Amino acid sequence: MAHWYLFSLAALLLIGLQRFLYKVTAASGLSPGLTTLSFMATVAVLSSAIFLAAGVRIASFSFLLLISLLNSLTFVTATLAHIQALKHVSAGVAYPLIRLNIILVVLFSVIFLGEELAPRQWIGVIASLTAMVVLTRLQVPERPGRGFSISGGLGLIFLAMLAGALSSISCKFAAVYTSKTAFIAVSYIFSTFFSLIFHARMFPGQKPAGNRKKGIWLGVGMGLLNLAGFYAYLQALSLGPLSLVASINGLHFVVAVVLSGLIYRERLQRSGLLGIGLTILSIFLLRS
């Protein structure tokens, strides 16, 4: 079995566990904004320490800064566009459409990186896309009376899709051409800085709630999971095709769905079981 595939599965599990901690944060009545800032700062500090301790030489600091800045800016842009889109479009429409950014990633991989997929893997990509749409619609309740505003919502959704795709593409180039730990460190330093600046917009209506200390420690736990998961994701990208690695990684939230059902007794509808089944099928088909 290819190493990139194993690293992809590791990233899926670790980042999925991190995503589940957002559910824990919400269920505990804690502030998502505080937890997110804590997790970002944790990743920034730990990855910086690991990079400095390893003494890895950087071939081009200008490339490292540029690719890290691009990754951070696209993350913030995708987040803000997503939030603004929800003012015009119901969550049940916006979330699945934004998830389709994987299509842009696959097209870029095939056209510009020359990646070739076997027929079985194309079926796996389609299955993963279907699973994303099904499970994302399951996770967000529809808002009565909220339709689709083409004038405002469509442009914002496309911007979120494009920014999300660019974030994945930037990770591919960083994984191949620079130090992974350095990229993680600089990206999260930028992301932490941008999150502090745009905190009110990234977490609208959020006020410190519940036990602040618990929220910070949850953020530290999320940071540890994210650091390991992000490194595994970059390692997979350095060894394997962007189109397949991104398709697998995009399914990480299925871990949160399953754990929420097991721990919080959230009942899975038929669509949820369908989405999980499609996820398992796609992961099987996407292997090398």
Buried (B, 14 or more C-beta within 10 A) or exposed (E): EBEBBBBBBBBBBBBBBBBBBBBBBEEBEBBBBBBBBBBBBBBBBBBBEBBEEEEEEBEEEEBBBBBBBBBBBBBBBBBBBBBBBBEBBBBBBBBBBBBBBBEBBBEBBBEEEEBEBEEEBBBBBBBBBBBBBBBBBBBBEEEEEBEBBEEBBBBBBBBBBBBBBBBBBBBBBBBEBBBBBBBBBBBBBBBBBBBEEBBEEBBEEBEEBEBBEBBBEBBBBBBBBBBBBBBBBBBBBBBBBBBBBBBBBBBBBBBBBBBBBEEEEBEBEEEBEBBBEBBBBBBEBBBE
